[in-house]
């Protein structure tokens, strides 16, 4: 809320958000005990170093809270004149942010696994308040180099790379690639990507540039996220290794939006103006989606649980305030007057997990052959189907019979085939044809958990055919058997779309307007 109140003063706005007195009180409480903890013993790894979780307590929270408090104080510092902030508070504000940023627990190489974004956010806040950019030139650059080097090979002391060969995010690089938390966590991928937001400012302050290879890999990751992690409606195309712990959590959707802000505001990340426009359009659509949900409740605040899914990680107040703060961040980044353009239909195929994500202006979906046990849904049918504006057109994900697909039973009523069912060892989805030859874009993945053959008395295959009338995905049992078929074979007809499969080695972007469009089969 401090970000909102301070920004309202900074830009001369009136209304309920403008509350200078409350902003001053928040600054006062955030810069002294009990909330401000320094000096104090360094806490256990993963917990806050500098601030307690509330104004009235010294109880520590998740480590990422430190950088978020520092960012809010930096906005208040920028608005200190408009807020008429007392001089007696300006010194403690500046001291609190700088002391936190320079605490040994926040200096390189200390970070929460590969999530250096909190370090970056904290250094940037300190630089804005103090005018000292030495941490941006040194510590921030060291984190950028370590993360980008770890994109394709494990960092020292780690087991797997930060990203898979299909650019899925490995949340636990200290564990093997096949564990469920390394399936992909798009919410955290976007959160970590937000750490690149400060690259341009750091370069202007004298930071050394990333290598051409690191830059190309980062840009390829950006394309993968735009095409595979987001929908045209501005909501995540969401399949996560965290399962219900994060899936459909409103506050994590809002947190992930900061990745779109980084792409939209940073030409080094986007590499092409059209991608920045796409990211801004997706961000804007997300704000429109939240606004629509809020209007549907009659309160202006969206329901705590998107689609009535009770995520195990939810905080209603944090959800609403993060969405509002993201709108303020966009304004402060100069995006209020920036151009936006809805992207063309896109799809992304992850050769490590076998996941195929599709987003178009009319619909979005994904095929998730296996999530390594993270999600209850999935299989070789589409996992869900959303229509325009991310309205539910089919379902949001479910298990048979509450899913797409077919169930085949024998004459005795025993289930002998379920097309929408995850099994250990389920074969990968294969993209048979695409504009960029996905077999070349992605090297083979040697994962025994997903390479074992599946033996079954009956088999089915999903085949998408491109016809003049449109794209027609359908299930075809491989042979006729006597028995019972639960439900008709599903056919979904849609107008034909051109889709782009991102080139994952960073050499070429097939979603460019000059070519590379096509359709997955």
PyMOL commands that set and color helices and strands:
alter all, ss='L'
color gray80, all
select helices_A, chain A and resi 2-10+20-30+65-78+80-83+87-101+104-106+117-130+134-149+180-182+186-204+212-228+243-245+250-265+267-270+273-297+306-308+316-332+335-337+388-390+438-441+448-451
alter helices_A, ss='H'
color red, helices_A
select strands_A, chain A and resi 346-349+356-359+364-367+407-409+415-418+460-467+470-477+484-486+492-494
alter strands_A, ss='S'
color yellow, strands_A
deselect
rebuild
show_as cartoon
